[in-house]
């Protein structure tokens, strides 16, 4: 039988409940200490009634103080602390007055006058209510700081998620434009069957991309299956000129990676390796686990970068910057960035993993071009399928 996961609830998750827990625990502890002191000083057992009344009085006055302090805590400092000092002084005087009055009723024949009793309990009551007030403000200021930190973390997470989604969505229109252009060409050539087949495969690919969250992660096996949907479309364009090979290690198939990360890399290889060559080229997609990292490579047997080309030009070309274009002019046949492909992937990896990732691109020693990505190896946790999910799979 599956056990439901137990999630610890933060103590201050419900501030009202936390306040009353601390209130009862604090004044209950104070009452126990005063009771033990009474017994240790050989006071009669009936004096415990005075201790009980004093504790109830302190509990009640501090509860009223909490309402007042809640209204003062977010005011200007001079108002908060000035009003707190005045309110605390009044509360201590009231507390001491009640304690002295109860003691005077308990000891009607005592030589000590009411003023002496008042002064005698004043410092004890001042200590109790002063410590209670300090703890109240300290705990509430701590909660406010934590809530502000949580809010900032939430905003940062939302900003990162929005930026990742934006980067992911930049890829789909780029690929969609090329595919629709090919379909348009087939229609103009009156090749209706290939055009219909390409539209069907395009719909399958887009259906998958719409199901997955832009900021989500998938396993390498799922990413490869998605890539094959894309390659099915491109194979209709290039036929035998496009040759692919997958070298996916078994232990890497279950590793997690950002969704739709391989498609723009393969698209880049098709554009600059397969398309310019009459005989086409071979594209190899590999994935393996190296230590604590997942290494993914996309390489081709195309012309690669021309001799003397700086690989940094792959990421330095900004279509909106004329200075960048002049300092790094694109060379004929070189797989330079269009401002969407490789720089986009670099930015997605930086947003998702920070400095704990590696992204390199350049010529291979044996010829051609290769892109290497290293990510932290995170295998997907296998969870048992629920009865409802099994029924859906059978359906």
C-alpha positions as CSV (number, residue, x, y, z in Angstrom):
1,X,0.0,0.0,0.0
2,X,1.4,3.4,-1.0
3,X,2.2,5.7,1.8
4,X,1.4,9.4,1.5
5,X,4.4,11.6,1.8
6,X,4.5,13.7,5.0
7,X,5.6,17.2,4.6
8,X,6.6,19.1,7.7
9,X,4.6,22.3,8.3
10,X,6.6,25.4,9.2
11,X,5.9,26.5,12.8
12,X,5.1,30.0,11.6
13,X,3.1,28.8,8.6
14,X,0.0,29.8,10.5
15,X,1.0,32.9,12.5
16,X,-2.2,33.0,14.5
17,X,-1.9,29.4,15.7
18,X,1.8,29.9,16.4
19,X,1.1,33.0,18.5
20,X,-1.3,31.1,20.8
21,X,1.0,28.2,21.1
22,X,3.8,30.4,22.3
23,X,1.4,32.4,24.5
24,X,0.2,29.3,26.4
25,X,3.7,27.8,26.5
26,X,5.3,31.0,27.8
27,X,2.9,32.0,30.5
28,X,2.5,28.3,31.5
29,X,6.2,28.1,31.9
30,X,6.3,31.3,33.9
31,X,3.5,30.0,36.2
32,X,5.4,26.8,36.8
33,X,8.6,28.7,37.7
34,X,6.8,31.0,40.1
35,X,4.9,28.0,41.6
36,X,8.2,26.2,42.2
37,X,9.7,29.3,43.8
38,X,6.7,29.5,46.1
39,X,7.1,26.0,47.2
40,X,10.8,26.4,47.7
41,X,10.3,29.4,49.9
42,X,7.9,27.4,52.1
43,X,4.9,29.4,51.3
44,X,1.5,27.9,52.1
45,X,-0.2,26.0,49.3
46,X,-3.0,28.5,49.1
47,X,-0.4,31.0,47.8
48,X,-0.4,29.0,44.5
49,X,-3.9,30.6,43.8
50,X,-2.2,34.0,43.7
51,X,0.4,32.6,41.3
52,X,-2.4,31.3,39.1
53,X,-4.3,34.6,39.1
54,X,-1.1,36.5,38.3
55,X,-0.4,34.2,35.4
56,X,-3.9,34.6,34.0
57,X,-3.6,38.4,34.4
58,X,-0.3,38.5,32.6
59,X,-1.8,36.2,29.8
60,X,-4.8,38.5,29.4
61,X,-2.8,41.8,29.4
62,X,-0.2,40.5,27.0
63,X,-3.0,39.3,24.6
64,X,-4.3,42.9,24.6
65,X,-0.8,44.2,24.0
66,X,-0.4,41.9,21.0
67,X,-3.4,43.7,19.3
68,X,-1.8,47.1,20.0
69,X,1.7,46.0,18.9
70,X,0.3,44.6,15.7
71,X,-1.0,48.0,14.8
72,X,2.3,49.7,15.7
73,X,4.8,47.3,14.2
74,X,4.7,48.7,10.7
75,X,4.6,52.4,11.6
76,X,7.5,54.8,11.6
77,X,10.2,53.8,14.1
78,X,9.7,56.9,16.3
79,X,6.0,56.1,16.5
80,X,6.4,52.4,17.0
81,X,8.9,52.6,19.9
82,X,7.5,55.7,21.5
83,X,4.0,54.3,21.6
84,X,5.3,50.9,22.7
85,X,7.1,52.5,25.7
86,X,4.0,54.3,26.8
87,X,1.7,51.3,26.3
88,X,4.1,49.0,28.1
89,X,4.4,51.4,31.1
90,X,0.6,51.5,31.4
91,X,0.3,47.7,31.1
92,X,3.0,47.1,33.8
93,X,1.3,49.5,36.1
94,X,-2.1,47.8,35.6
95,X,-0.5,44.3,36.1
96,X,1.3,45.5,39.3
97,X,-2.0,47.1,40.6
98,X,-3.9,43.9,40.1
99,X,-1.2,41.7,41.7
100,X,-0.9,44.0,44.7
101,X,-4.7,44.2,45.1
102,X,-5.0,40.3,45.0
103,X,-2.1,40.0,47.5
104,X,-3.7,42.5,49.8
105,X,-6.9,40.5,49.8
106,X,-5.0,37.4,50.5
107,X,-3.2,39.0,53.5
108,X,-5.6,41.5,55.0
109,X,-3.6,41.8,58.3
110,X,-0.2,42.3,56.6
111,X,1.9,45.2,57.9
112,X,2.9,46.1,54.3
113,X,0.8,48.8,52.7
114,X,-0.7,48.7,49.2
115,X,2.1,51.0,47.9
116,X,4.8,48.6,49.2
117,X,3.1,45.7,47.6
118,X,2.7,47.6,44.4
119,X,6.5,48.4,44.3
120,X,7.3,44.8,45.3
121,X,5.6,43.2,42.3
122,X,6.2,46.1,39.9
123,X,9.7,44.9,38.9
124,X,8.7,41.3,38.5
125,X,5.8,42.3,36.3
126,X,8.0,44.8,34.4
127,X,10.5,41.9,33.7
128,X,7.7,39.6,32.5
129,X,5.9,42.0,30.2
130,X,9.2,43.6,29.0
131,X,10.6,40.2,28.0
132,X,7.3,39.3,26.4
133,X,7.2,42.6,24.4
134,X,10.9,42.1,23.2
135,X,10.1,38.5,22.1
136,X,7.0,39.7,20.3
137,X,8.8,42.3,18.2
138,X,11.8,40.0,17.6
139,X,9.7,37.1,16.4
140,X,7.5,39.3,14.2
141,X,10.4,41.2,12.7
142,X,12.1,37.8,11.9
143,X,8.9,36.6,10.2
144,X,8.7,39.8,8.1
145,X,12.3,39.4,7.0
146,X,11.7,35.7,6.1
147,X,8.5,36.6,4.2
148,X,10.4,39.3,2.2
149,X,13.2,36.9,1.4
150,X,10.7,34.3,0.3
151,X,8.9,36.9,-1.8
152,X,12.2,37.9,-3.4
153,X,13.1,34.3,-4.1
154,X,9.7,33.8,-5.7
155,X,10.1,36.8,-7.9
156,X,13.6,35.6,-9.0
157,X,12.2,32.2,-9.7
158,X,9.3,33.7,-11.7
159,X,11.7,35.9,-13.7
160,X,14.0,33.0,-14.4
161,X,11.1,30.8,-15.4
162,X,9.7,33.6,-17.7
163,X,13.1,34.1,-19.3
164,X,13.6,30.3,-19.9
165,X,10.1,30.2,-21.4
166,X,10.9,33.1,-23.7
167,X,14.1,31.4,-24.8
168,X,12.4,28.1,-25.5
169,X,9.6,29.7,-27.5
170,X,12.1,31.5,-29.7
171,X,13.1,28.2,-31.1
172,X,9.7,27.0,-32.3
173,X,9.0,29.9,-34.7
174,X,12.5,29.5,-36.2
175,X,11.9,25.9,-37.0
176,X,8.3,26.4,-37.9
177,X,9.3,29.0,-40.6
178,X,11.7,26.6,-42.3
179,X,9.2,23.7,-42.3
180,X,6.3,25.8,-43.6
181,X,8.5,27.2,-46.3
182,X,9.4,23.6,-47.4
183,X,5.7,22.6,-47.3
184,X,4.9,25.7,-49.4
185,X,7.5,24.7,-51.9
186,X,6.1,21.2,-52.2
187,X,2.6,22.6,-52.7
188,X,3.9,24.9,-55.5
189,X,5.5,21.9,-57.1
190,X,2.1,20.1,-56.8
191,X,3.7,17.3,-54.6
192,X,0.6,17.0,-52.5
193,X,1.4,13.6,-50.9
194,X,4.8,14.7,-49.5
195,X,3.3,18.0,-48.4
196,X,0.5,16.2,-46.6
197,X,3.0,13.8,-44.9
198,X,5.2,16.7,-43.8
199,X,2.2,18.5,-42.3
200,X,1.2,15.4,-40.4
201,X,4.6,15.0,-38.9
202,X,4.8,18.7,-38.1
203,X,1.5,18.4,-36.2
204,X,2.9,15.5,-34.2
205,X,6.0,17.5,-33.3
206,X,4.1,20.6,-32.4
207,X,1.7,18.6,-30.3
208,X,4.6,17.3,-28.2
209,X,6.1,20.7,-27.8
210,X,2.7,22.1,-26.6
211,X,2.3,19.3,-24.0
212,X,5.6,19.9,-22.3
213,X,6.3,23.0,-20.1
214,X,8.8,25.4,-21.6
215,X,10.8,25.3,-18.4
216,X,10.4,21.6,-17.8
217,X,12.9,18.9,-18.1
218,X,12.7,15.5,-19.8
219,X,14.8,12.4,-19.9
220,X,17.4,12.0,-22.6
221,X,15.3,9.1,-24.1
222,X,12.3,11.4,-24.4
223,X,14.4,14.2,-25.9
224,X,15.7,11.7,-28.5
225,X,12.2,10.6,-29.4
226,X,11.2,14.2,-29.9
227,X,14.3,14.8,-32.0
228,X,13.3,11.9,-34.2
229,X,10.0,13.6,-34.9
230,X,11.9,16.6,-36.1
231,X,14.3,14.4,-38.2
232,X,11.3,12.7,-39.8
233,X,10.4,16.1,-41.2
234,X,13.9,17.0,-42.4
235,X,14.4,13.6,-44.0
236,X,11.6,14.4,-46.4
237,X,13.5,17.5,-47.5
238,X,17.0,16.0,-47.7
239,X,16.3,12.2,-48.1
240,X,19.6,10.3,-48.4
241,X,21.7,13.5,-48.0
242,X,20.8,13.5,-44.3
243,X,22.3,10.6,-42.3
244,X,21.9,10.3,-38.6
245,X,23.4,8.2,-35.9
246,X,22.5,7.9,-32.2
247,X,25.1,6.9,-29.6
248,X,23.1,7.0,-26.4
249,X,24.5,5.1,-23.5
250,X,22.1,3.1,-21.5
251,X,22.8,4.8,-18.2
252,X,22.3,8.2,-19.8
253,X,18.8,7.5,-21.2
254,X,17.2,8.2,-17.8
255,X,19.1,11.5,-17.2
256,X,17.2,14.7,-17.1
257,X,17.9,17.6,-19.4
258,X,16.0,20.8,-20.6
259,X,13.3,19.9,-23.2
260,X,13.9,20.8,-26.9
261,X,17.7,21.3,-26.4
262,X,18.9,19.0,-29.1
263,X,16.6,20.2,-31.9
264,X,18.2,23.6,-32.5
265,X,21.7,22.0,-32.5
266,X,20.6,19.4,-35.1
267,X,18.9,22.2,-37.1
268,X,22.2,24.2,-37.0
269,X,24.1,21.1,-38.3
270,X,21.6,20.5,-41.1
271,X,21.8,24.2,-42.2
272,X,25.6,24.4,-42.3
273,X,26.7,20.8,-42.9
274,X,24.0,18.9,-44.8
275,X,22.5,21.7,-46.9
276,X,25.7,23.2,-48.5
277,X,27.1,19.8,-49.6
278,X,25.9,17.9,-52.6
279,X,26.4,14.5,-50.8
280,X,25.1,15.8,-47.5
281,X,26.6,14.9,-44.2
282,X,26.2,12.6,-41.2
283,X,25.0,14.0,-37.9
284,X,25.9,12.0,-34.8
285,X,24.0,12.6,-31.5
286,X,25.6,11.1,-28.4
287,X,25.0,11.1,-24.7
288,X,27.0,9.5,-21.9
289,X,27.5,9.9,-18.1
290,X,31.0,11.1,-17.2
291,X,31.5,11.2,-13.5
292,X,28.8,13.4,-12.0
293,X,28.0,15.1,-15.4
294,X,25.9,14.2,-18.3
295,X,27.7,14.9,-21.6
296,X,25.7,15.4,-24.7
297,X,27.3,15.9,-28.1
298,X,26.0,16.8,-31.5
299,X,28.6,16.5,-34.3
300,X,28.5,16.5,-38.1
301,X,30.9,15.5,-40.9
302,X,30.4,18.9,-42.7
303,X,33.0,21.5,-43.6
304,X,33.2,22.9,-40.1
305,X,34.6,26.4,-39.4
306,X,36.9,27.9,-42.0
307,X,40.6,27.9,-41.0
308,X,41.5,30.8,-38.7
309,X,37.9,31.4,-37.5
310,X,37.5,32.2,-33.9
311,X,34.9,29.9,-32.3
312,X,33.7,32.9,-30.2
313,X,32.1,34.3,-33.3
314,X,29.5,31.6,-33.0
315,X,28.1,33.5,-30.0
316,X,29.3,37.1,-30.6
317,X,27.2,38.0,-33.6
318,X,24.2,40.1,-32.6
319,X,21.8,41.0,-35.4
320,X,20.9,44.2,-33.7
321,X,24.5,45.4,-33.2
322,X,26.4,46.8,-36.2
323,X,29.6,47.0,-34.2
324,X,29.5,43.3,-33.4
325,X,28.8,42.5,-37.0
326,X,31.8,44.5,-38.1
327,X,34.2,43.0,-35.5
328,X,33.0,39.4,-36.3
329,X,31.9,39.3,-39.9
330,X,30.3,36.0,-40.9
331,X,32.4,33.8,-43.2
332,X,31.0,31.9,-46.2
333,X,30.0,28.4,-45.2
334,X,30.7,28.9,-41.5
335,X,28.1,27.8,-39.0
336,X,27.8,31.3,-37.4
337,X,24.9,32.2,-35.2
338,X,21.7,33.7,-36.5
339,X,21.0,35.1,-33.1
340,X,18.6,32.3,-32.2
341,X,20.3,28.9,-32.2
342,X,23.5,28.5,-30.4
343,X,23.4,31.7,-28.3
344,X,19.8,30.7,-27.3
345,X,21.0,27.4,-26.0
346,X,23.9,29.0,-24.1
347,X,21.5,31.4,-22.4
348,X,19.1,28.6,-21.5
349,X,21.9,26.5,-19.9
350,X,23.2,29.6,-18.0
351,X,19.7,30.3,-16.7
352,X,19.0,26.7,-15.7
353,X,22.3,25.6,-14.3
354,X,24.4,28.8,-13.7
355,X,28.1,28.0,-13.7
356,X,27.6,24.3,-13.2
357,X,27.5,23.5,-16.9
358,X,29.7,23.6,-20.0
359,X,28.9,24.5,-23.5
360,X,31.6,24.3,-26.2
361,X,31.5,24.4,-30.0
362,X,34.2,24.1,-32.6
363,X,35.8,21.9,-35.2
364,X,36.6,18.3,-34.7
365,X,40.1,16.9,-35.2
366,X,38.8,14.4,-37.7
367,X,36.9,17.1,-39.6
368,X,33.4,18.5,-39.2
369,X,31.8,20.5,-36.4
370,X,30.8,19.5,-32.9
371,X,28.9,21.0,-30.0
372,X,29.5,19.6,-26.5
373,X,27.2,20.2,-23.5
374,X,27.8,19.0,-20.0
375,X,25.1,19.2,-17.3
376,X,24.8,17.8,-13.8
377,X,23.7,14.2,-14.0
378,X,20.3,13.9,-12.4
379,X,18.5,10.6,-13.1
380,X,14.7,10.7,-13.1
381,X,13.2,9.1,-10.0
382,X,11.0,6.2,-10.9
383,X,7.6,6.4,-9.2
384,X,5.1,3.6,-9.2
385,X,2.2,4.2,-11.5
386,X,-1.1,4.9,-9.8
387,X,-4.2,2.7,-10.7
388,X,-5.7,5.7,-12.5
389,X,-2.6,6.2,-14.7
390,X,-2.5,2.5,-15.5
391,X,-6.2,2.6,-16.6
392,X,-5.3,5.6,-18.8
393,X,-2.4,3.6,-20.4
394,X,-4.7,0.7,-21.1
395,X,-7.3,3.0,-22.6
